[in-house]
Amino acid sequence: MRRRCENTPGGGKGWWVVLGGLLVGAVTIWVWQRRQSPGEEAWFPPAWIVSPDAMTTASQEERVDPRAQREPEDDLKVIEGIGPKVEAVLHAAGIRTYAHLATTPVEQLRAILREAGPAFRLADPSTWPEQARLAAQGAWDALREMQASLHRGRRATRGT
């Protein structure tokens, strides 16, 4: 009488290979975990690869969220004539607050818009610093009054 595993291709040796692989994997994981000391990070770098002098660790107090270092951002879209795309261009140029926009010369704003491409050539920044100054001061009523006299961020003329 023949045994069942002898009828399979290879004579049933495939199961022994699988079991051997599992055993080798289990031993490898066990050895890896034993080499880790309790204070080390779980996977990388193990102390036996990197010398302790080369490893630098920062305490929790020293680790600072990079977003916390950034200056707070104002919603520049409050300014008449600034939409989401223009706001993104200004942010890319480093202008993130009403105070910064208020102190930026109009010619510099025009240069920033020119560098951003032809899609921004219709934007007119001539009133943006003045509006930003009012917003930075918190003079929201004065800002609304000024914006009521504007058309797309420009001073309204009789023809428009």
C-alpha positions as CSV (number, residue, x, y, z in Angstrom):
1,M,0.0,0.0,0.0
2,R,1.3,3.4,-1.0
3,R,1.2,6.4,1.2
4,R,-0.8,9.4,0.1
5,C,2.1,11.9,0.0
6,E,4.1,9.7,-2.3
7,N,1.5,10.3,-5.1
8,T,2.2,14.1,-5.2
9,P,4.9,15.6,-7.4
10,G,8.2,15.6,-5.6
11,G,7.1,12.8,-3.2
12,G,5.6,15.1,-0.5
13,K,8.8,17.0,0.1
14,G,7.1,20.4,-0.4
15,W,5.5,20.3,3.1
16,W,8.9,19.8,4.7
17,V,10.2,22.9,2.8
18,V,7.3,25.0,4.0
19,L,7.7,23.8,7.6
20,G,11.5,24.4,7.4
21,G,10.9,28.0,6.1
22,L,8.5,28.8,8.9
23,L,10.9,27.4,11.5
24,V,13.8,29.5,10.1
25,G,11.6,32.6,10.0
26,A,10.5,32.1,13.6
27,V,14.1,31.7,14.8
28,T,15.2,34.8,12.8
29,I,12.5,36.9,14.4
30,W,13.3,35.6,17.9
31,V,17.0,36.4,17.4
32,W,16.2,39.9,16.1
33,Q,14.0,40.7,19.1
34,R,16.7,39.4,21.6
35,R,19.3,41.8,20.1
36,Q,17.0,44.8,20.7
37,S,17.7,46.4,24.1
38,P,14.6,47.7,25.9
39,G,15.2,51.4,25.3
40,E,15.8,51.2,21.5
41,E,13.4,51.8,18.8
42,A,11.6,48.7,17.5
43,W,13.2,48.3,14.1
44,F,15.9,50.7,13.1
45,P,18.7,51.5,13.9
46,P,19.8,48.6,16.0
47,A,22.7,49.4,18.4
48,W,25.0,46.8,16.9
49,I,24.9,48.7,13.5
50,V,25.3,52.3,14.7
51,S,27.6,53.3,17.5
52,P,26.0,55.0,20.5
53,D,28.1,58.1,19.8
54,A,26.7,58.5,16.3
55,M,23.1,58.2,17.5
56,T,21.4,61.4,18.4
57,T,18.1,61.5,20.2
58,A,16.0,64.5,21.1
59,S,13.9,64.6,24.2
60,Q,10.2,65.3,23.9
61,E,10.8,68.9,24.9
62,E,13.3,69.4,22.1
63,R,11.1,68.0,19.4
64,V,9.1,70.9,18.0
65,D,6.3,70.7,15.6
66,P,7.4,72.6,12.5
67,R,3.9,74.0,12.1
68,A,4.2,75.6,15.5
69,Q,7.2,77.6,14.4
70,R,5.3,79.1,11.5
71,E,3.8,82.5,11.7
72,P,0.0,82.4,12.0
73,E,-1.8,82.8,8.8
74,D,-4.6,85.3,8.1
75,D,-7.3,84.6,5.6
76,L,-6.1,86.9,2.8
77,K,-9.3,86.1,0.8
78,V,-11.0,88.7,3.0
79,I,-9.2,91.3,0.9
80,E,-11.3,92.3,-2.1
81,G,-9.6,91.1,-5.3
82,I,-7.8,88.1,-3.6
83,G,-9.2,84.7,-4.3
84,P,-7.9,81.2,-3.4
85,K,-5.4,81.1,-6.2
86,V,-3.9,84.6,-5.6
87,E,-3.8,83.7,-1.9
88,A,-1.7,80.6,-2.7
89,V,0.6,82.7,-4.8
90,L,1.1,85.2,-2.0
91,H,1.7,82.4,0.5
92,A,4.3,81.0,-1.8
93,A,6.0,84.4,-1.8
94,G,6.0,84.4,2.0
95,I,3.1,86.8,2.5
96,R,0.8,85.1,5.0
97,T,-0.6,87.9,7.3
98,Y,-2.5,91.1,6.9
99,A,0.4,93.0,8.5
100,H,2.9,91.6,6.0
101,L,0.6,92.4,3.1
102,A,0.0,95.9,4.4
103,T,3.8,96.6,4.4
104,T,4.4,95.1,1.0
105,P,4.8,97.7,-1.8
106,V,2.3,97.5,-4.6
107,E,5.1,97.2,-7.2
108,Q,6.4,94.2,-5.4
109,L,2.9,92.6,-5.4
110,R,2.7,93.2,-9.1
111,A,6.1,91.6,-9.6
112,I,4.9,88.5,-7.6
113,L,1.8,88.2,-9.7
114,R,3.8,88.6,-13.0
115,E,6.2,85.8,-11.9
116,A,3.2,83.6,-11.1
117,G,2.1,83.6,-14.7
118,P,-0.3,85.1,-17.2
119,A,-3.4,83.8,-15.3
120,F,-2.8,86.5,-12.7
121,R,-2.3,89.5,-15.0
122,L,-5.8,90.8,-14.4
123,A,-5.4,91.0,-10.7
124,D,-4.9,94.6,-9.5
125,P,-3.1,94.8,-6.1
126,S,-3.3,98.6,-5.9
127,T,-5.7,98.6,-2.9
128,W,-4.5,95.4,-1.2
129,P,-2.1,97.0,1.2
130,E,-4.6,99.6,2.3
131,Q,-7.3,96.9,2.9
132,A,-4.8,94.7,4.7
133,R,-3.8,97.6,7.0
134,L,-7.5,98.0,8.0
135,A,-7.8,94.2,8.5
136,A,-4.6,94.1,10.6
137,Q,-5.9,96.9,12.8
138,G,-9.3,95.0,13.2
139,A,-11.1,98.0,11.6
140,W,-13.7,95.6,10.0
141,D,-16.4,98.3,9.5
142,A,-14.0,100.6,7.8
143,L,-12.8,97.7,5.6
144,R,-16.4,96.8,4.6
145,E,-17.0,100.5,3.8
146,M,-13.9,100.6,1.6
147,Q,-14.8,97.3,-0.1
148,A,-18.3,98.6,-0.9
149,S,-16.6,101.2,-3.1
150,L,-14.4,98.7,-4.9
151,H,-15.1,96.6,-7.9
152,R,-12.9,93.4,-8.1
153,G,-10.4,95.1,-5.8
154,R,-10.1,98.2,-7.9
155,R,-11.4,101.6,-7.1
156,A,-14.7,102.0,-8.9
157,T,-14.8,104.6,-11.6
158,R,-17.9,106.3,-13.0
159,G,-18.0,104.0,-16.0
160,T,-18.2,100.8,-14.1
